[in-house]
C-alpha cells in the first residue's frame, strides 16, 4: 500500500526500516529455527564421530554474537562458523541501515523539501505577499475573572 501511494517517507520506511528488520530477524531467529529442525533431523549418536549429546542451540546463538571468532564446538555442519560470520555481519549491517542511514536519508529529504519550500517563500517575501506564520498573531487570551 505504501509503495502504491508513492510517498517518499513510505518508501524510506520500507527500504530503511522493514527490509533491515526482516534481515535482522531472519539472521537470528530464522537461523535458530533452522538449527532446531536440523537438530531434530540428525541422528547425533550415530554420526562419525559420534556425538552423545547434541549441541545446545541457545548458547550457540548467544556465542555467535558474543564470541564470533570462536567456532562452535561441536560443529553441527560444515561451514557453520563461516555462516556465523555472515549472519553477524547481516545483523550488524541491518542495524546500521535502520539507525544512522535511515536518519541521514530522512534528513536529506527534509532539507530537500524545506529548500524547495524556502525558494517559494523567498519569492513571496520579496513581492510583499508572504502569508503570515500560523504561530504569529494567533494567541488567545482568556479572562476568567
GUFIDREN-997326 format. One line per field, with one value per residue (C-alpha): residue in one letter; x, y, z. Coordinates in pm, 1 decimal. Example, Ala and Ser with C-alpha at 12.3 -4.5 7.8 and 13.67 -1.06 7.14 Angstrom:
BEGIN
residuo	c(A; S) .
xx	c(1230.0; 1367.0) .
yy	c(-450.0; -106.0) .
zz	c(780.0; 714.0) .
This chain:
BEGIN
residuo	c(X; X; X; X; X; X; X; X; X; X; X; X; X; X; X; X; X; X; X; X; X; X; X; X; X; X; X; X; X; X; X; X; X; X; X; X; X; X; X; X; X; X; X; X; X; X; X; X; X; X; X; X; X; X; X; X; X; X; X; X; X; X; X; X; X; X; X; X; X; X; X; X; X; X; X; X; X; X; X; X; X; X; X; X; X; X; X; X; X; X; X; X; X; X; X; X; X; X; X; X; X; X; X; X; X; X; X; X; X; X; X; X; X; X; X; X; X; X; X; X; X; X; X; X; X; X; X; X; X; X; X; X; X; X; X; X; X; X; X; X; X; X; X; X; X) .
xx	c(0.0; 281.1; 453.1; 130.2; 85.9; 445.5; 507.0; 879.8; 863.8; 672.6; 942.7; 1209.5; 1031.3; 1009.3; 1372.2; 1536.7; 1313.6; 1108.9; 1368.1; 1653.9; 1424.8; 1341.3; 1710.8; 1798.8; 1525.1; 1596.2; 1969.6; 1896.9; 1559.4; 1545.2; 1883.3; 1769.7; 1459.5; 1679.9; 1905.5; 1606.9; 1485.4; 1839.0; 1898.5; 1579.1; 1672.1; 2026.3; 2088.0; 2366.4; 2486.7; 2539.4; 2748.8; 3111.2; 3247.6; 2951.3; 2822.3; 2639.8; 2462.8; 2352.9; 2469.4; 2250.5; 2111.7; 2057.6; 2420.0; 2531.9; 2326.1; 2443.9; 2809.4; 2768.2; 2736.1; 2947.5; 3239.9; 3226.7; 3588.2; 3534.0; 3397.8; 3105.3; 3200.3; 3091.2; 3020.4; 2671.0; 2754.8; 3049.2; 3079.5; 2881.3; 3147.0; 3162.4; 2783.6; 2802.1; 3034.0; 2796.2; 2485.3; 2651.7; 2755.6; 2398.3; 2259.5; 2519.2; 2455.1; 2079.0; 2123.5; 2343.8; 2082.4; 1793.7; 1961.8; 2217.4; 2147.6; 1769.9; 1819.3; 2054.3; 1804.8; 1520.8; 1736.0; 1824.0; 1455.4; 1363.3; 1630.7; 1533.1; 1166.9; 1247.2; 1487.2; 1206.5; 958.5; 1220.2; 1265.3; 893.3; 880.8; 1171.0; 995.9; 676.3; 865.9; 1028.2; 692.4; 541.9; 271.1; 411.6; 136.9; 167.2; 311.7; 39.1; 219.8; 228.1; -77.8; -293.0; -258.8; -581.5; -621.0; -876.3; -1002.5; -1179.8; -1239.4) .
yy	c(0.0; 241.8; 174.4; 233.9; 574.5; 666.7; 883.1; 939.6; 864.0; 540.8; 414.2; 521.3; 321.6; 15.5; 15.6; 150.1; 0.4; -300.1; -469.9; -435.5; -559.3; -867.9; -925.1; -881.3; -1112.4; -1383.6; -1369.4; -1455.3; -1624.4; -1776.0; -1935.9; -2052.4; -2216.5; -2383.4; -2517.9; -2655.8; -2855.7; -2958.8; -3078.6; -3287.3; -3432.9; -3553.3; -3882.5; -3744.4; -4068.7; -4237.8; -3965.1; -4029.5; -3933.4; -3996.0; -3701.7; -3837.5; -3509.0; -3273.7; -2912.5; -2663.7; -2405.0; -2104.9; -2079.3; -2133.6; -1831.5; -1616.4; -1707.4; -1638.6; -1269.3; -1252.1; -1463.6; -1453.9; -1564.6; -1882.9; -2170.0; -2363.6; -2689.0; -2927.1; -2802.9; -2905.9; -2891.1; -2794.7; -2420.3; -2332.8; -2095.7; -1908.0; -1886.3; -1733.2; -1459.8; -1388.3; -1376.9; -1146.5; -919.3; -916.0; -827.6; -552.0; -402.2; -412.8; -211.9; 41.7; 80.4; 115.8; 381.0; 622.1; 557.0; 598.1; 915.0; 1052.6; 979.0; 1140.1; 1447.7; 1471.1; 1451.5; 1705.5; 1950.9; 1897.3; 1967.5; 2279.8; 2403.6; 2370.5; 2545.7; 2805.0; 2916.5; 2979.0; 3163.3; 3393.1; 3482.1; 3570.2; 3775.7; 3983.9; 4051.0; 4151.7; 3886.3; 3637.1; 3472.7; 3520.2; 3237.0; 3035.1; 3074.6; 3454.4; 3656.9; 3364.0; 3395.1; 3351.8; 3547.6; 3415.8; 3621.3; 3417.7; 3680.7) .
zz	c(0.0; 88.0; -243.8; -437.2; -272.9; -368.3; -65.4; -11.1; 361.7; 299.8; 66.5; 315.3; 585.9; 361.7; 245.6; 561.3; 830.1; 718.4; 495.7; 750.2; 1029.5; 826.4; 753.2; 1120.5; 1247.7; 990.0; 1060.9; 1424.6; 1460.9; 1113.1; 1176.0; 1519.5; 1366.7; 1105.8; 1383.6; 1575.5; 1275.4; 1185.9; 1542.4; 1528.7; 1189.8; 1269.2; 1449.9; 1669.6; 1841.3; 1502.5; 1339.7; 1253.4; 1512.9; 1743.2; 1944.2; 2251.7; 2334.1; 2059.8; 2096.7; 2279.7; 2041.1; 2267.3; 2389.7; 2031.0; 1912.5; 2204.6; 2147.2; 1776.3; 1870.5; 2186.0; 2060.6; 1680.1; 1638.4; 1843.3; 1633.4; 1780.9; 1949.3; 1814.4; 1463.4; 1358.9; 987.2; 764.4; 710.5; 1022.8; 1156.2; 824.2; 826.1; 1175.0; 1047.6; 760.2; 982.4; 1237.2; 950.4; 813.5; 1158.4; 1204.3; 860.6; 923.7; 1244.0; 1064.5; 790.0; 1037.5; 1251.3; 1101.6; 733.2; 771.6; 975.3; 710.4; 432.7; 630.7; 698.8; 329.0; 230.1; 498.4; 381.2; 18.5; 99.4; 301.6; 33.9; -220.2; 12.9; 109.3; -252.5; -286.5; 44.8; -50.1; -372.3; -183.5; 75.8; -197.3; -358.3; -24.0; -28.6; 220.1; 422.9; 798.3; 1001.0; 1173.7; 1507.0; 1484.2; 1577.0; 1687.4; 2061.8; 2253.1; 2572.0; 2815.1; 3105.2; 3369.9; 3642.6) .
